């Protein structure tokens, strides 16, 4: 069925939603779907790429991550939802009333936010705007929002001001995630994100890495830290047993969060 949006901005919004939903699609498919020329599609994709919503490749476009491209937060919110929910339930057991909890700008830690009313009072420290909006409505939670330069792709605040704000604080526990892990190392595509995550690690007594199994065995441009720098690494029940075993042999303290279907 051919869609005919009423304006360029409307069409770009619909194209973005389509790519985010499908993950990857060709330019010709988009032209057929939206009833426009290939040149029009490429102009729209150039704008969406400039906004950080998608990345173009020869013949098409993708919202999926690569070793140098971190997906838009809207796409990440749609992926591995059951796995992230399982990890969040497990991570919730590591938080006790009265703690200062630092949460990064990952969609996995965002799952934890919905469980926080069960364990108040808490102080929550975050640079993630979606987390701020979620936690601000919760009774019994003292919210400390980390400022900095706003990055729409991540819906979070980064840069030197954010790092300086982190360094002025001390959290009982950090819950963080990243894009990939392999050979005992955690990776992320973007330098600005890595610098903020490292600052958070330095400012927390206990460091917990939350990672769904689809990220295991991958790499990205920047090395974040050895997995042994984290006190705990929580993966979901979809993680291959041999991978979990190999991590433990490297002295990584791995916890496996059961999926609801396990």
C-alpha positions as CSV (number, residue, x, y, z in Angstrom):
1,X,0.0,0.0,0.0
2,X,1.4,3.4,-1.0
3,X,1.4,6.1,1.6
4,X,1.1,9.7,0.6
5,X,2.2,12.0,3.5
6,X,0.9,15.5,3.3
7,X,4.2,17.3,3.8
8,X,8.0,16.7,3.6
9,X,8.3,16.7,7.4
10,X,5.4,14.3,7.8
11,X,6.9,12.0,5.2
12,X,10.3,12.1,6.9
13,X,8.6,11.2,10.2
14,X,6.8,8.3,8.6
15,X,10.0,7.1,6.9
16,X,11.9,7.3,10.2
17,X,9.2,5.3,11.9
18,X,9.2,2.7,9.1
19,X,13.0,2.3,9.3
20,X,13.0,2.2,13.1
21,X,10.3,-0.5,13.0
22,X,11.9,-2.6,10.3
23,X,15.5,-2.1,11.3
24,X,16.8,-2.0,7.7
25,X,15.2,-1.2,4.4
26,X,16.3,-0.3,0.8
27,X,15.8,3.1,-0.8
28,X,13.7,1.6,-3.6
29,X,11.3,0.0,-1.0
30,X,10.9,3.3,0.7
31,X,10.1,5.0,-2.7
32,X,7.4,2.4,-3.4
33,X,6.0,2.6,0.1
34,X,5.7,6.4,0.2
35,X,5.0,7.0,-3.5
36,X,7.9,9.3,-4.2
37,X,11.1,9.2,-6.3
38,X,14.4,7.7,-5.3
39,X,15.9,11.2,-5.3
40,X,13.3,12.4,-2.9
41,X,13.9,9.4,-0.6
42,X,17.6,10.0,-0.6
43,X,17.1,13.7,0.3
44,X,14.8,12.6,3.2
45,X,17.4,10.0,4.3
46,X,20.2,12.6,4.2
47,X,18.2,14.8,6.6
48,X,17.3,11.8,8.9
49,X,21.0,10.8,8.9
50,X,22.0,14.4,9.8
51,X,19.6,14.1,12.8
52,X,21.2,10.9,13.9
53,X,18.0,8.8,13.4
54,X,19.4,6.4,10.7
55,X,22.6,5.6,8.9
56,X,22.7,5.3,5.1
57,X,24.6,2.5,3.3
58,X,24.8,1.7,-0.4
59,X,21.3,1.1,-1.6
60,X,19.5,1.5,1.7
61,X,19.3,2.7,5.2
62,X,19.4,1.1,8.7
63,X,18.5,2.0,12.3
64,X,20.6,-0.9,13.5
65,X,23.9,-0.4,15.3
66,X,27.3,-1.0,13.7
67,X,30.8,-0.9,15.1
68,X,30.9,2.9,14.7
69,X,27.2,3.8,14.9
70,X,25.0,3.7,18.0
71,X,21.3,3.3,17.2
72,X,18.9,6.1,18.0
73,X,17.2,5.7,21.4
74,X,13.8,5.2,19.7
75,X,15.1,2.1,18.0
76,X,16.9,0.8,21.1
77,X,13.6,1.1,23.0
78,X,12.0,-1.4,20.6
79,X,14.7,-4.1,20.8
80,X,15.3,-7.0,23.2
81,X,12.4,-5.9,25.4
82,X,11.9,-9.2,27.2
83,X,15.6,-9.6,27.8
84,X,15.9,-6.1,29.2
85,X,12.9,-6.6,31.5
86,X,14.5,-9.8,32.9
87,X,17.8,-8.0,33.5
88,X,16.0,-5.1,35.2
89,X,14.2,-7.5,37.6
90,X,17.5,-9.0,38.6
91,X,19.2,-5.7,38.9
92,X,16.4,-4.4,41.2
93,X,17.6,-7.0,43.8
94,X,21.0,-5.1,44.0
95,X,19.3,-1.9,45.2
96,X,18.3,-1.2,48.8
97,X,16.3,1.6,50.3
98,X,18.4,4.6,51.2
99,X,20.9,4.1,48.4
100,X,22.2,6.7,45.9
101,X,21.8,4.9,42.6
102,X,23.5,6.2,39.4
103,X,21.7,5.2,36.1
104,X,23.2,5.9,32.7
105,X,21.4,6.7,29.4
106,X,20.8,3.1,28.4
107,X,17.4,1.7,27.6
108,X,18.2,-1.3,29.8
109,X,18.6,0.9,32.9
110,X,15.4,2.6,31.9
111,X,13.6,-0.7,32.5
112,X,14.9,-0.5,36.1
113,X,13.3,2.9,36.6
114,X,9.8,1.4,36.6
115,X,10.7,-0.8,39.5
116,X,12.2,1.8,41.8
117,X,8.9,2.7,43.7
118,X,9.2,-0.7,45.2
119,X,12.4,0.2,47.1
120,X,12.1,3.8,48.2
121,X,13.5,6.0,49.6
122,X,16.2,6.4,47.0
123,X,18.4,9.0,45.4
124,X,18.6,8.6,41.6
125,X,21.4,10.3,39.6
126,X,21.1,10.2,35.8
127,X,22.0,12.0,32.6
128,X,19.1,10.4,30.6
129,X,16.2,12.8,29.9
130,X,13.8,9.9,29.6
131,X,14.9,8.6,33.0
132,X,14.4,12.1,34.5
133,X,10.9,12.2,33.2
134,X,10.1,8.7,34.5
135,X,11.6,9.1,37.9
136,X,10.4,12.7,38.5
137,X,6.8,11.3,38.9
138,X,7.8,8.7,41.5
139,X,7.2,9.4,45.2
140,X,10.0,8.7,47.6
141,X,12.7,9.3,45.0
142,X,15.1,12.2,45.2
143,X,16.2,13.0,41.7
144,X,19.6,14.5,40.7
145,X,19.8,15.3,37.0
146,X,23.2,15.6,35.4
147,X,23.5,18.4,32.9
148,X,25.7,19.0,29.9
149,X,25.3,19.2,26.2
150,X,22.1,17.6,25.0
151,X,22.4,14.8,22.4
152,X,19.0,14.1,20.7
153,X,20.2,10.7,19.3
154,X,20.6,9.5,22.9
155,X,18.1,11.8,24.6
156,X,20.8,12.4,27.2
157,X,23.4,15.0,28.4
158,X,27.1,14.5,27.8
159,X,30.3,16.4,27.6
160,X,32.6,18.1,30.1
161,X,29.9,19.7,32.2
162,X,28.2,16.3,32.6
163,X,31.5,14.6,33.6
164,X,32.3,17.4,36.1
165,X,28.8,17.0,37.7
166,X,29.5,13.2,38.0
167,X,32.9,13.7,39.6
168,X,31.3,15.9,42.3
169,X,29.1,13.0,43.5
170,X,29.5,9.5,45.0
171,X,26.9,6.8,44.3
172,X,26.4,3.5,46.2
173,X,25.8,1.7,43.0
174,X,26.0,2.3,39.2
175,X,23.8,0.5,36.8
176,X,25.1,0.9,33.3
177,X,25.0,-0.8,29.9
178,X,27.1,-0.7,26.7
179,X,26.9,-1.8,23.1
180,X,29.1,-4.8,22.9
181,X,31.4,-7.2,24.8
182,X,34.0,-9.7,23.7
183,X,37.3,-11.2,24.8
184,X,36.8,-9.8,28.3
185,X,36.3,-6.2,27.2
186,X,33.3,-3.9,27.0
187,X,32.9,-1.6,24.0
188,X,30.9,1.4,22.7
189,X,30.8,3.3,19.4
190,X,30.9,6.8,20.7
191,X,33.8,8.6,22.5
192,X,31.5,11.0,24.3
193,X,29.4,8.1,25.8
194,X,32.6,6.3,26.8
195,X,34.0,9.2,28.7
196,X,30.7,9.7,30.6
197,X,30.4,6.0,31.5
198,X,34.0,5.9,32.7
199,X,33.4,8.9,34.9
200,X,30.3,7.2,36.4
201,X,32.4,4.1,37.1
202,X,34.9,6.1,39.0
203,X,32.2,7.7,41.0
204,X,30.4,4.5,42.2
205,X,31.2,2.1,45.0
206,X,29.7,-0.8,43.1
207,X,29.6,-1.0,39.4
208,X,27.0,-3.2,37.7
209,X,27.0,-3.8,33.9
210,X,23.6,-4.8,32.4
211,X,23.9,-6.4,29.0
212,X,21.4,-8.4,27.0
213,X,22.8,-11.5,25.2
214,X,22.6,-10.0,21.7
215,X,25.6,-7.8,22.6
216,X,27.8,-10.6,23.6
217,X,30.5,-11.4,21.1
218,X,30.5,-8.0,19.4
219,X,32.9,-5.1,19.3
220,X,32.6,-1.4,18.7
221,X,35.1,1.4,17.9
222,X,36.0,2.4,21.5
223,X,37.1,0.2,24.4
224,X,35.1,1.1,27.5
225,X,36.7,-1.1,30.2
226,X,37.7,-4.7,31.0
227,X,34.7,-6.6,32.2
228,X,36.6,-7.4,35.4
229,X,36.4,-3.6,36.3
230,X,32.7,-4.2,37.0
231,X,31.7,-5.8,40.3
232,X,28.8,-7.6,38.6
233,X,27.8,-8.3,35.0
234,X,24.1,-9.2,34.5
235,X,23.0,-11.0,31.3
236,X,19.7,-12.6,30.4
237,X,18.8,-16.2,30.1
238,X,19.3,-16.1,26.4
239,X,23.1,-15.9,26.8
240,X,24.8,-19.1,25.5
241,X,26.1,-21.2,28.4
242,X,29.5,-21.5,26.8
243,X,29.8,-17.7,26.7
244,X,28.8,-17.4,30.3
245,X,31.3,-20.1,31.2
246,X,34.1,-18.4,29.3
247,X,33.4,-15.1,31.1
248,X,33.5,-16.8,34.5
249,X,36.8,-18.4,33.5
250,X,38.1,-14.9,33.0
251,X,37.0,-14.1,36.6
252,X,34.0,-12.0,35.5
253,X,31.3,-12.1,38.1
254,X,28.4,-13.0,35.8
255,X,24.7,-13.3,36.9
256,X,22.1,-14.8,34.6
257,X,18.7,-13.2,34.8
258,X,16.0,-15.8,33.9
259,X,13.5,-14.9,31.2
260,X,9.9,-15.2,32.1
261,X,9.7,-18.2,29.7
262,X,12.7,-19.9,31.2
